[in-house]
Amino acid sequence: MKLLSIAVPCYNSAAYMDRCIRALLHGGEEVEILIVDDGSQKDNTGEIADRYEREYPTICRAIHQVNGGHGAAVMTGLKNASGVFFKVVDSDDWVDPESYDKILDTLRDFTAKNTQLDLLISNFVYEKEGAAHKRVMNYRKVLPTERLIGWDEIGHFLPGQYILMHSVIYRTALLKSCGLELPAHTFYVDNIFVYQPLPHVKTLYYLDVNFYRYYIGREDQSVNEQVMIGRIDQQLRVTRLMVESYDPYKIPQKKLRRYMILYLEIMMTICSILAIKSELPENLEKKKEIWRYLKQQNPRLYFRIRFGFLGQSMNLPGKGGRKISIAGYKIAQKFYGFN
């Protein structure tokens, strides 16, 4: 059995997947790299995946499937994972070798001691194209460092400090048993990947290393603002699925409950600001609809989010109110540093 399974979803990734996979090979024989070719047709992604499997048959595995989107590729990786722990690394991202060593040392130590670790969290770096300063997302003021903890020991997350897919390594068996489902042909499902398993996590560990390097810079990237506006329906779908997955008020751990509400608050804010910035009447109607949906689905959660600071700032009336919402969002974006 491998220590760590790493799924690498690839879709027409030939131009950059080499950097990702070569960085992951640093982990050696304790790691399996599951290269999921998600129906690539515009380049030789599949051939590159096959080449890595031939050259590193005990580490790399090429898996080819009909195109199903990022979520389907992640689920295929999980289905084929044999490692004790599971990580997703997107094909345009990479990892830091020194931090990688510390990650593996930590996972190895927990496994050797037969101590159950459900979730390991580490930092990630925004590798923004052209940026002189690379911003690091860390959790030093929220999570005790290098200590196995439960949810009762976490601190208070800031609005821009939520845990992303880049931050997490889950225990594989937990992901397979918690009912995780990621919809096909849908972007932004990484939010579901992080959010849905959280109530099943009993033990977590924070390693303060800058492990994951999150590349931002391609015009066609899913997190490009204009691309996100064009895919607002998918953002709305993911948000609905997250709202439907749990009633946070039924989660017994108070601090986890608070964090999950914050996560949904952020998702509602993103949906709202994308609709506002699009300036399209149909998207402004979709914004109203997602708030109506939240109210219908969970009135208590609706009032908590709608009349919080972010909720109020996203629902100011009229064109002038929308301008204020955008200005407030830009200030928060700069202050908290989220993308």
N, C-alpha and C positions, 0 to 999 in steps of 0.2 A: 504493500500500500504506500502511495506517495504521501508526503507531508502536506503539500499544497498543490491544488489544481488551479490553473489560471486559464480562464476562457478569454479568447481574443476574437471578438466578433469582427469579421472583415467583409466589406462590401465595396468592390472596386477600389481596393486599398493598396494596389501595387506600388504606388509612388512613395509610400511612407511606412508600410508594415514591417520592412526589414529592421528599421531602427527599434521598433517596439519589440520584436521577437528576439533580436540579438541582445537587448537589455535583459530580457526575461531569462535567456539561456544562462546568465550568470548564476542562477539558482542551482544549476547542476542537476544531479540525479534525484534529489529530493522533491523536485518539482515536475509536474506534467503541464505542458502547454497545449491547450486544446484550441487549435486554429480553426475557427468555424467560418467557412466560406459560404456566405449567405446569398448564393445564387448570383455571384459576380459574373458579368458578361462583357463589360466594357474594357477589361484589361486581363492580365494574366495572374490575378490574385490566386486562383485555384492552383495554378502551376507552382507558384511560389510556396504555397502551403504544402503541396506534395513534396517539393524539394527539401523543405525543412524536415518533413517526416522521414525522408530517405537518409538525410545526413545525420539526424539525431533521433533514431527510431525508438530509443528508450525514454526520450523526453518529449518529443513533439508528436502530435497526432493531428492529421488533417481530416476535417469533417466537412463534407459537402452537402448542402441542402438547397431545396427550392427557396427562393427569396421569401422571407417572412418578416424581415425587419429586425431591428436591434434586439427587441425583447425575445423574439423567437430564437435568435442566435444565442442569447444568454441562457435561455431555457435548455437549448440543445447542449450547451457546454455543461450546465448543471447535471443534466441527465447522464452525461458520459463521464462525469467527474468521479475519480476514485480516491482523491486525496482527502485527508482529514479535514482540511480547510479549503475554502473556495474564494477566489478573487476574480473580478472582471477587470481587464485592462483593455481599453479601446485601442484600435489599431493605429491611431495617430498620436497616441500618448506613449510614455515610456516610464521607467523607474530608475531610481538612483541606486547604484550598486552597493555603496556602503550601508545605506539604509536597508536595502534588501537583505544584506547579511544579518543585520540586527533583527529584522522581522523573522527570518528563518530561525535564528537562534532562540527567539522568544517562543515561537510555535513549537519548536523541537523540545524545549524545556517543559512546556505544559504537557506535551504528549508523553514524554518520558516519565513524568511524575503522575501520569494518569489523572491529571486535574482538568476538569471540564472548563473549557473556555468557549463561550458562545460567540463572542464578538471582539475582534481586535480593531482598534481605531488608531490611525496614524495621520500625519499631516499630508497635505498636498500643495503643490506649487502651481500657480497660474503661469504657464509658459506662454505669455502673450506676445505674439509676433511684433517686433519693433519696440517693445517696452524695455527701458533700461533697468527698471527695478522690477524684479519678479516677486509678486506678492505671495505670501505663504498663509494658508489657512491652517491655523493651529488651535488647539483646545486646552491650552495650559491653564487658563483661568476657569475652566469648566470641569475638567476631569483630573483626578489625582493621577500622577505620572507613575508608570511602572508598578502598578499595584492592582491585583484582582479585586474588583468592586461589584456591587449591585447598584440598581438604579437609585437607591436611597442616598448614595454618596456623590451623585453628580451635582454640579452647580447650575447656574442659570445661564442658558444660551442667549446670546444676543441675536437680533433679527437676521443678521447676515452670516451667522456662524453655524448654520445647520449642517448636519452630517450628510455628505454626499457619497455616491458610489465610490468615488476616488479614495474615500477615507476608510472604507470598511473591508474587513476580511471576516466572513462568517464561517462558523462550523458547518461543514457540508451537510451533515445529517439533519441539522436544524432546518436548513433551507429546504431540504427534501421532504421534511415532515410537517412543515408549518402551513402548507397549502398555498405556497407562493405561485402566483400565476401572472405572467406578463403578456398582455395582448399583442398579437401579431400586427405588423404593418402600422405601428404606432411609435412615434418618437416620445422622448421624455419619460419613458418607463423606468429609467434608473431611479426616479423618485419612489416608485412602487417597490422596486428592488430593495431599497434601504428601509422604507417605512413599514411595509407589511410584516416583516419578521420581528420587529422590535418588541412587541409584547411577549414573544416566545423566548427572548433573551433573558437569562438569569444572571450571567456573569459577563463582565466586560473588562477590557484592559486597554489602557492608553499608552502607546509608545510614541514619545515625542521625537520623531524623526521625519524628515521631509522626503517621504518615500515616493509618492506618485507625482509625476510631472504631467500636468493637464494642459495640452496644447490648445491655444486659441489663436486663430488667425486666418483660416480658410474662409473664403466668402460663402461657400456652400455648407459650412458647418451648421449643425442643428441649433447651436447656441448663438449664432449670429442673429442680432435683433430683428432684422428684416425677414430672415428665414422664419424666426419664431412667430412673427406676426402673420406670415403666410400659412403657418401651421397652427394657428390658434385653436382650431377645432380639436387637434390632438392634445394640446395642453389642457383644454377643457375636459376632454375625455379622461385623461389621467387624473385630474383633480377630482372628478366625480367618483372614479374608482377608489381613490384614497378615502374620500368621505364615506363611501359605502362599506369599506373594509372593516371599520371599527366605530363604535361610539366611544370616543376617548374618555367620557365620564364614567364608563364602566371598567376602566383600567385601574386596578387597585393601587399601583405605585404612583404616588402623587407627583413625583418629579418627572417620571416618564410621561404621565398624562399631560403635564404642563408642556413638555417638549413636543409631544405629538400635536397638541393644539397649535403651538407655534408653527410647526411645519405646515399645517393646513392653512394657517393665516398667511404664510409666505406664498403658498400655492394660489390662494385666492387673490393676493396682491398682484402676482405675476399675470394671472389671467386678466385682471382688471386693467393693469397698465398697458398690456399689449393691445387690448381693445381700444383704450383711449388713444394711444399713440397711432393706431391705424387710421383714426378719424373716419372710419367707415360706419355708416348708420347700422348696417347689419351686424357689425361686431359690437357696437354699443348696445344693441339689443341682446346679443349673446352674453354680454357682461351682466345685464339685468337678470337674464335667465339663470345664470349660474348662482347668483345671490338668492333668487327665488327658490332654486333647487335646494340650496343649503338650508334655507329656512324650512322648507317642506320636509327635508330628510332628517334634520336635527335642529329643532328650534332653539334649544339651549346653546348649542355650539354656534348657531347663527348669531344670536345676540352677543355672545362673547367676542366673536370675530368682527361682526359688522360694526359694533360700537366701541371697539378698541381703536387705538391710534391709527393703525394702518387701514382698517376697515373704513373709518370715517374719512380719512384722507383720500381714499379711492372712490368715494361716493359723493363728492361735493357736486352741487347742482349746476347745470348750465355749462356753456363753453368756457366761461371764466373759471368755473370750478375745476374743469378738466385741465386747464393750463396750470392751475395751482397744484393739482395732483401730480402732473408731470414734473413740475419744479421740485416738489417735495420728494418725489421718487429719486430724482437725480442727486439731491442732497444726501438722501439716505444711501444711495448707491456709492457715492464718493466716500461717505463716512464709514460705512460698514464694509465696503469693498467688494460687494457681491457683483456677479457678472451682469 
